């Protein structure tokens, strides 16, 4: 799997770190920041970040980077393949794909 071209992010501490900036720079990824204090610039990511914190970050302790990666992959699969999403009729996003395995919501 390759890196995205752009990542839209807010001003949260997890997104303004030097490590994140270095990661993006090394991969040619543009970090597109919303304006400080303007969560309405990207309501989708604000809602996702809240769910991510509530459903994943607040529920797990990470013993190693490998442990965090394993738990994150399990949560990502759950979020995309099983978890109902109200915005799409309480279906899992994977049900919107035609390929059956691709979890992208792009048309």
Phi and psi in radians as a Rosetta constraint file:
Dihedral C 1 N 2 CA 2 C 2 CIRCULARHARMONIC -1.572 0.35
Dihedral N 2 CA 2 C 2 N 3 CIRCULARHARMONIC 3.065 0.35
Dihedral C 2 N 3 CA 3 C 3 CIRCULARHARMONIC -1.480 0.35
Dihedral N 3 CA 3 C 3 N 4 CIRCULARHARMONIC 2.629 0.35
Dihedral C 3 N 4 CA 4 C 4 CIRCULARHARMONIC -1.246 0.35
Dihedral N 4 CA 4 C 4 N 5 CIRCULARHARMONIC 2.843 0.35
Dihedral C 4 N 5 CA 5 C 5 CIRCULARHARMONIC -1.357 0.35
Dihedral N 5 CA 5 C 5 N 6 CIRCULARHARMONIC -0.647 0.35
Dihedral C 5 N 6 CA 6 C 6 CIRCULARHARMONIC -2.454 0.35
Dihedral N 6 CA 6 C 6 N 7 CIRCULARHARMONIC 2.530 0.35
Dihedral C 6 N 7 CA 7 C 7 CIRCULARHARMONIC -2.206 0.35
Dihedral N 7 CA 7 C 7 N 8 CIRCULARHARMONIC 2.131 0.35
Dihedral C 7 N 8 CA 8 C 8 CIRCULARHARMONIC -1.521 0.35
Dihedral N 8 CA 8 C 8 N 9 CIRCULARHARMONIC 2.175 0.35
Dihedral C 8 N 9 CA 9 C 9 CIRCULARHARMONIC -2.351 0.35
Dihedral N 9 CA 9 C 9 N 10 CIRCULARHARMONIC 2.793 0.35
Dihedral C 9 N 10 CA 10 C 10 CIRCULARHARMONIC -1.646 0.35
Dihedral N 10 CA 10 C 10 N 11 CIRCULARHARMONIC -2.917 0.35
Dihedral C 10 N 11 CA 11 C 11 CIRCULARHARMONIC -1.610 0.35
Dihedral N 11 CA 11 C 11 N 12 CIRCULARHARMONIC 0.256 0.35
Dihedral C 11 N 12 CA 12 C 12 CIRCULARHARMONIC -1.062 0.35
Dihedral N 12 CA 12 C 12 N 13 CIRCULARHARMONIC 2.638 0.35
Dihedral C 12 N 13 CA 13 C 13 CIRCULARHARMONIC -1.031 0.35
Dihedral N 13 CA 13 C 13 N 14 CIRCULARHARMONIC -0.523 0.35
Dihedral C 13 N 14 CA 14 C 14 CIRCULARHARMONIC -1.217 0.35
Dihedral N 14 CA 14 C 14 N 15 CIRCULARHARMONIC -0.265 0.35
Dihedral C 14 N 15 CA 15 C 15 CIRCULARHARMONIC -1.915 0.35
Dihedral N 15 CA 15 C 15 N 16 CIRCULARHARMONIC -0.154 0.35
Dihedral C 15 N 16 CA 16 C 16 CIRCULARHARMONIC -1.888 0.35
Dihedral N 16 CA 16 C 16 N 17 CIRCULARHARMONIC 0.242 0.35
Dihedral C 16 N 17 CA 17 C 17 CIRCULARHARMONIC -1.337 0.35
Dihedral N 17 CA 17 C 17 N 18 CIRCULARHARMONIC 2.748 0.35
Dihedral C 17 N 18 CA 18 C 18 CIRCULARHARMONIC -1.125 0.35
Dihedral N 18 CA 18 C 18 N 19 CIRCULARHARMONIC -0.607 0.35
Dihedral C 18 N 19 CA 19 C 19 CIRCULARHARMONIC -1.099 0.35
Dihedral N 19 CA 19 C 19 N 20 CIRCULARHARMONIC -0.764 0.35
Dihedral C 19 N 20 CA 20 C 20 CIRCULARHARMONIC -1.127 0.35
Dihedral N 20 CA 20 C 20 N 21 CIRCULARHARMONIC -0.750 0.35
Dihedral C 20 N 21 CA 21 C 21 CIRCULARHARMONIC -1.084 0.35
Dihedral N 21 CA 21 C 21 N 22 CIRCULARHARMONIC -0.763 0.35
Dihedral C 21 N 22 CA 22 C 22 CIRCULARHARMONIC -1.123 0.35
Dihedral N 22 CA 22 C 22 N 23 CIRCULARHARMONIC -0.784 0.35
Dihedral C 22 N 23 CA 23 C 23 CIRCULARHARMONIC -0.977 0.35
Dihedral N 23 CA 23 C 23 N 24 CIRCULARHARMONIC -0.842 0.35
Dihedral C 23 N 24 CA 24 C 24 CIRCULARHARMONIC -1.134 0.35
Dihedral N 24 CA 24 C 24 N 25 CIRCULARHARMONIC -0.782 0.35
Dihedral C 24 N 25 CA 25 C 25 CIRCULARHARMONIC -1.043 0.35
Dihedral N 25 CA 25 C 25 N 26 CIRCULARHARMONIC -0.787 0.35
Dihedral C 25 N 26 CA 26 C 26 CIRCULARHARMONIC -1.106 0.35
Dihedral N 26 CA 26 C 26 N 27 CIRCULARHARMONIC -0.423 0.35
Dihedral C 26 N 27 CA 27 C 27 CIRCULARHARMONIC -1.848 0.35
Dihedral N 27 CA 27 C 27 N 28 CIRCULARHARMONIC 0.041 0.35
Dihedral C 27 N 28 CA 28 C 28 CIRCULARHARMONIC 1.241 0.35
Dihedral N 28 CA 28 C 28 N 29 CIRCULARHARMONIC 0.447 0.35
Dihedral C 28 N 29 CA 29 C 29 CIRCULARHARMONIC -1.628 0.35
Dihedral N 29 CA 29 C 29 N 30 CIRCULARHARMONIC 2.263 0.35
Dihedral C 29 N 30 CA 30 C 30 CIRCULARHARMONIC -1.543 0.35
Dihedral N 30 CA 30 C 30 N 31 CIRCULARHARMONIC 2.211 0.35
Dihedral C 30 N 31 CA 31 C 31 CIRCULARHARMONIC -1.607 0.35
Dihedral N 31 CA 31 C 31 N 32 CIRCULARHARMONIC 2.028 0.35
Dihedral C 31 N 32 CA 32 C 32 CIRCULARHARMONIC -1.785 0.35
Dihedral N 32 CA 32 C 32 N 33 CIRCULARHARMONIC 1.742 0.35
Dihedral C 32 N 33 CA 33 C 33 CIRCULARHARMONIC -1.477 0.35
Dihedral N 33 CA 33 C 33 N 34 CIRCULARHARMONIC 2.429 0.35
Dihedral C 33 N 34 CA 34 C 34 CIRCULARHARMONIC -1.305 0.35
Dihedral N 34 CA 34 C 34 N 35 CIRCULARHARMONIC 2.855 0.35
Dihedral C 34 N 35 CA 35 C 35 CIRCULARHARMONIC -1.212 0.35
Dihedral N 35 CA 35 C 35 N 36 CIRCULARHARMONIC 2.429 0.35
Dihedral C 35 N 36 CA 36 C 36 CIRCULARHARMONIC -0.988 0.35
Dihedral N 36 CA 36 C 36 N 37 CIRCULARHARMONIC 2.324 0.35
Dihedral C 36 N 37 CA 37 C 37 CIRCULARHARMONIC 1.334 0.35
Dihedral N 37 CA 37 C 37 N 38 CIRCULARHARMONIC 0.207 0.35
Dihedral C 37 N 38 CA 38 C 38 CIRCULARHARMONIC -2.155 0.35
Dihedral N 38 CA 38 C 38 N 39 CIRCULARHARMONIC 1.212 0.35
Dihedral C 38 N 39 CA 39 C 39 CIRCULARHARMONIC -1.074 0.35
Dihedral N 39 CA 39 C 39 N 40 CIRCULARHARMONIC -0.331 0.35
Dihedral C 39 N 40 CA 40 C 40 CIRCULARHARMONIC -1.292 0.35
Dihedral N 40 CA 40 C 40 N 41 CIRCULARHARMONIC -0.161 0.35
Dihedral C 40 N 41 CA 41 C 41 CIRCULARHARMONIC -1.039 0.35
Dihedral N 41 CA 41 C 41 N 42 CIRCULARHARMONIC -0.557 0.35
Dihedral C 41 N 42 CA 42 C 42 CIRCULARHARMONIC -2.640 0.35
Dihedral N 42 CA 42 C 42 N 43 CIRCULARHARMONIC 1.366 0.35
Dihedral C 42 N 43 CA 43 C 43 CIRCULARHARMONIC -1.059 0.35
Dihedral N 43 CA 43 C 43 N 44 CIRCULARHARMONIC -0.568 0.35
Dihedral C 43 N 44 CA 44 C 44 CIRCULARHARMONIC -1.043 0.35
Dihedral N 44 CA 44 C 44 N 45 CIRCULARHARMONIC -0.870 0.35
Dihedral C 44 N 45 CA 45 C 45 CIRCULARHARMONIC -1.226 0.35
Dihedral N 45 CA 45 C 45 N 46 CIRCULARHARMONIC -0.569 0.35
Dihedral C 45 N 46 CA 46 C 46 CIRCULARHARMONIC -1.095 0.35
Dihedral N 46 CA 46 C 46 N 47 CIRCULARHARMONIC -0.759 0.35
Dihedral C 46 N 47 CA 47 C 47 CIRCULARHARMONIC -1.149 0.35
Dihedral N 47 CA 47 C 47 N 48 CIRCULARHARMONIC -0.754 0.35
Dihedral C 47 N 48 CA 48 C 48 CIRCULARHARMONIC -1.091 0.35
Dihedral N 48 CA 48 C 48 N 49 CIRCULARHARMONIC -0.791 0.35
Dihedral C 48 N 49 CA 49 C 49 CIRCULARHARMONIC -1.028 0.35
Dihedral N 49 CA 49 C 49 N 50 CIRCULARHARMONIC -0.689 0.35
Dihedral C 49 N 50 CA 50 C 50 CIRCULARHARMONIC -1.112 0.35
Dihedral N 50 CA 50 C 50 N 51 CIRCULARHARMONIC -0.776 0.35
Dihedral C 50 N 51 CA 51 C 51 CIRCULARHARMONIC -1.150 0.35
Dihedral N 51 CA 51 C 51 N 52 CIRCULARHARMONIC -0.710 0.35
Dihedral C 51 N 52 CA 52 C 52 CIRCULARHARMONIC -1.060 0.35
Dihedral N 52 CA 52 C 52 N 53 CIRCULARHARMONIC -0.776 0.35
Dihedral C 52 N 53 CA 53 C 53 CIRCULARHARMONIC -1.132 0.35
Dihedral N 53 CA 53 C 53 N 54 CIRCULARHARMONIC -0.829 0.35
Dihedral C 53 N 54 CA 54 C 54 CIRCULARHARMONIC -1.170 0.35
Dihedral N 54 CA 54 C 54 N 55 CIRCULARHARMONIC -0.813 0.35
Dihedral C 54 N 55 CA 55 C 55 CIRCULARHARMONIC -1.500 0.35
Dihedral N 55 CA 55 C 55 N 56 CIRCULARHARMONIC -0.345 0.35
Dihedral C 55 N 56 CA 56 C 56 CIRCULARHARMONIC -2.187 0.35
Dihedral N 56 CA 56 C 56 N 57 CIRCULARHARMONIC -1.108 0.35
Dihedral C 56 N 57 CA 57 C 57 CIRCULARHARMONIC -1.081 0.35
Dihedral N 57 CA 57 C 57 N 58 CIRCULARHARMONIC -0.727 0.35
Dihedral C 57 N 58 CA 58 C 58 CIRCULARHARMONIC -1.331 0.35
Dihedral N 58 CA 58 C 58 N 59 CIRCULARHARMONIC -0.222 0.35
Dihedral C 58 N 59 CA 59 C 59 CIRCULARHARMONIC -1.787 0.35
Dihedral N 59 CA 59 C 59 N 60 CIRCULARHARMONIC -0.128 0.35
Dihedral C 59 N 60 CA 60 C 60 CIRCULARHARMONIC -2.220 0.35
Dihedral N 60 CA 60 C 60 N 61 CIRCULARHARMONIC 2.581 0.35
Dihedral C 60 N 61 CA 61 C 61 CIRCULARHARMONIC -1.887 0.35
Dihedral N 61 CA 61 C 61 N 62 CIRCULARHARMONIC 2.442 0.35
Dihedral C 61 N 62 CA 62 C 62 CIRCULARHARMONIC -1.969 0.35
Dihedral N 62 CA 62 C 62 N 63 CIRCULARHARMONIC 2.076 0.35
Dihedral C 62 N 63 CA 63 C 63 CIRCULARHARMONIC -1.481 0.35
Dihedral N 63 CA 63 C 63 N 64 CIRCULARHARMONIC -0.562 0.35
Dihedral C 63 N 64 CA 64 C 64 CIRCULARHARMONIC -2.553 0.35
Dihedral N 64 CA 64 C 64 N 65 CIRCULARHARMONIC 2.960 0.35
Dihedral C 64 N 65 CA 65 C 65 CIRCULARHARMONIC -1.103 0.35
Dihedral N 65 CA 65 C 65 N 66 CIRCULARHARMONIC -0.678 0.35
Dihedral C 65 N 66 CA 66 C 66 CIRCULARHARMONIC -1.105 0.35
Dihedral N 66 CA 66 C 66 N 67 CIRCULARHARMONIC -0.690 0.35
Dihedral C 66 N 67 CA 67 C 67 CIRCULARHARMONIC -1.093 0.35
Dihedral N 67 CA 67 C 67 N 68 CIRCULARHARMONIC -0.771 0.35
Dihedral C 67 N 68 CA 68 C 68 CIRCULARHARMONIC -1.100 0.35
Dihedral N 68 CA 68 C 68 N 69 CIRCULARHARMONIC -0.742 0.35
Dihedral C 68 N 69 CA 69 C 69 CIRCULARHARMONIC -1.117 0.35
Dihedral N 69 CA 69 C 69 N 70 CIRCULARHARMONIC -0.722 0.35
Dihedral C 69 N 70 CA 70 C 70 CIRCULARHARMONIC -1.128 0.35
Dihedral N 70 CA 70 C 70 N 71 CIRCULARHARMONIC -0.781 0.35
Dihedral C 70 N 71 CA 71 C 71 CIRCULARHARMONIC -1.187 0.35
Dihedral N 71 CA 71 C 71 N 72 CIRCULARHARMONIC -0.654 0.35
Dihedral C 71 N 72 CA 72 C 72 CIRCULARHARMONIC -1.143 0.35
Dihedral N 72 CA 72 C 72 N 73 CIRCULARHARMONIC -0.730 0.35
Dihedral C 72 N 73 CA 73 C 73 CIRCULARHARMONIC -1.097 0.35
Dihedral N 73 CA 73 C 73 N 74 CIRCULARHARMONIC -0.705 0.35
Dihedral C 73 N 74 CA 74 C 74 CIRCULARHARMONIC -1.107 0.35
Dihedral N 74 CA 74 C 74 N 75 CIRCULARHARMONIC -0.747 0.35
Dihedral C 74 N 75 CA 75 C 75 CIRCULARHARMONIC -1.175 0.35
Dihedral N 75 CA 75 C 75 N 76 CIRCULARHARMONIC -0.716 0.35
Dihedral C 75 N 76 CA 76 C 76 CIRCULARHARMONIC -1.041 0.35
Dihedral N 76 CA 76 C 76 N 77 CIRCULARHARMONIC -0.771 0.35
Dihedral C 76 N 77 CA 77 C 77 CIRCULARHARMONIC -1.113 0.35
Dihedral N 77 CA 77 C 77 N 78 CIRCULARHARMONIC -0.790 0.35
Dihedral C 77 N 78 CA 78 C 78 CIRCULARHARMONIC -1.025 0.35
Dihedral N 78 CA 78 C 78 N 79 CIRCULARHARMONIC -0.843 0.35
Dihedral C 78 N 79 CA 79 C 79 CIRCULARHARMONIC -1.053 0.35
Dihedral N 79 CA 79 C 79 N 80 CIRCULARHARMONIC -0.713 0.35
Dihedral C 79 N 80 CA 80 C 80 CIRCULARHARMONIC -1.579 0.35
Dihedral N 80 CA 80 C 80 N 81 CIRCULARHARMONIC -0.443 0.35
Dihedral C 80 N 81 CA 81 C 81 CIRCULARHARMONIC -1.966 0.35
Dihedral N 81 CA 81 C 81 N 82 CIRCULARHARMONIC -0.315 0.35
Dihedral C 81 N 82 CA 82 C 82 CIRCULARHARMONIC -2.248 0.35
Dihedral N 82 CA 82 C 82 N 83 CIRCULARHARMONIC -0.719 0.35
Dihedral C 82 N 83 CA 83 C 83 CIRCULARHARMONIC -1.142 0.35
Dihedral N 83 CA 83 C 83 N 84 CIRCULARHARMONIC 2.229 0.35
Dihedral C 83 N 84 CA 84 C 84 CIRCULARHARMONIC -1.228 0.35
Dihedral N 84 CA 84 C 84 N 85 CIRCULARHARMONIC 2.440 0.35
Dihedral C 84 N 85 CA 85 C 85 CIRCULARHARMONIC -2.042 0.35
Dihedral N 85 CA 85 C 85 N 86 CIRCULARHARMONIC 2.081 0.35
Dihedral C 85 N 86 CA 86 C 86 CIRCULARHARMONIC -1.010 0.35
Dihedral N 86 CA 86 C 86 N 87 CIRCULARHARMONIC -0.616 0.35
Dihedral C 86 N 87 CA 87 C 87 CIRCULARHARMONIC -1.189 0.35
Dihedral N 87 CA 87 C 87 N 88 CIRCULARHARMONIC -0.270 0.35
Dihedral C 87 N 88 CA 88 C 88 CIRCULARHARMONIC -2.151 0.35
Dihedral N 88 CA 88 C 88 N 89 CIRCULARHARMONIC 0.674 0.35
Dihedral C 88 N 89 CA 89 C 89 CIRCULARHARMONIC 1.267 0.35
Dihedral N 89 CA 89 C 89 N 90 CIRCULARHARMONIC 0.594 0.35
Dihedral C 89 N 90 CA 90 C 90 CIRCULARHARMONIC 0.988 0.35
Dihedral N 90 CA 90 C 90 N 91 CIRCULARHARMONIC 0.637 0.35
Dihedral C 90 N 91 CA 91 C 91 CIRCULARHARMONIC -1.889 0.35
Dihedral N 91 CA 91 C 91 N 92 CIRCULARHARMONIC 2.832 0.35
Dihedral C 91 N 92 CA 92 C 92 CIRCULARHARMONIC -1.405 0.35
Dihedral N 92 CA 92 C 92 N 93 CIRCULARHARMONIC 2.504 0.35
Dihedral C 92 N 93 CA 93 C 93 CIRCULARHARMONIC -0.936 0.35
Dihedral N 93 CA 93 C 93 N 94 CIRCULARHARMONIC -0.572 0.35
Dihedral C 93 N 94 CA 94 C 94 CIRCULARHARMONIC -1.065 0.35
Dihedral N 94 CA 94 C 94 N 95 CIRCULARHARMONIC -0.425 0.35
Dihedral C 94 N 95 CA 95 C 95 CIRCULARHARMONIC -1.195 0.35
Dihedral N 95 CA 95 C 95 N 96 CIRCULARHARMONIC -0.256 0.35
Dihedral C 95 N 96 CA 96 C 96 CIRCULARHARMONIC -1.513 0.35
Dihedral N 96 CA 96 C 96 N 97 CIRCULARHARMONIC -0.179 0.35
Dihedral C 96 N 97 CA 97 C 97 CIRCULARHARMONIC -1.531 0.35
Dihedral N 97 CA 97 C 97 N 98 CIRCULARHARMONIC 2.649 0.35
Dihedral C 97 N 98 CA 98 C 98 CIRCULARHARMONIC -1.610 0.35
Dihedral N 98 CA 98 C 98 N 99 CIRCULARHARMONIC -0.414 0.35
Dihedral C 98 N 99 CA 99 C 99 CIRCULARHARMONIC -1.419 0.35
Dihedral N 99 CA 99 C 99 N 100 CIRCULARHARMONIC -0.300 0.35
Dihedral C 99 N 100 CA 100 C 100 CIRCULARHARMONIC 1.439 0.35
Dihedral N 100 CA 100 C 100 N 101 CIRCULARHARMONIC -0.335 0.35
Dihedral C 100 N 101 CA 101 C 101 CIRCULARHARMONIC -2.138 0.35
Dihedral N 101 CA 101 C 101 N 102 CIRCULARHARMONIC -0.300 0.35
Dihedral C 101 N 102 CA 102 C 102 CIRCULARHARMONIC -1.478 0.35
Dihedral N 102 CA 102 C 102 N 103 CIRCULARHARMONIC 2.184 0.35
Dihedral C 102 N 103 CA 103 C 103 CIRCULARHARMONIC -1.654 0.35
Dihedral N 103 CA 103 C 103 N 104 CIRCULARHARMONIC 0.179 0.35
Dihedral C 103 N 104 CA 104 C 104 CIRCULARHARMONIC -1.227 0.35
Dihedral N 104 CA 104 C 104 N 105 CIRCULARHARMONIC 2.425 0.35
Dihedral C 104 N 105 CA 105 C 105 CIRCULARHARMONIC -1.658 0.35
Dihedral N 105 CA 105 C 105 N 106 CIRCULARHARMONIC 0.101 0.35
Dihedral C 105 N 106 CA 106 C 106 CIRCULARHARMONIC -1.229 0.35
Dihedral N 106 CA 106 C 106 N 107 CIRCULARHARMONIC 2.552 0.35
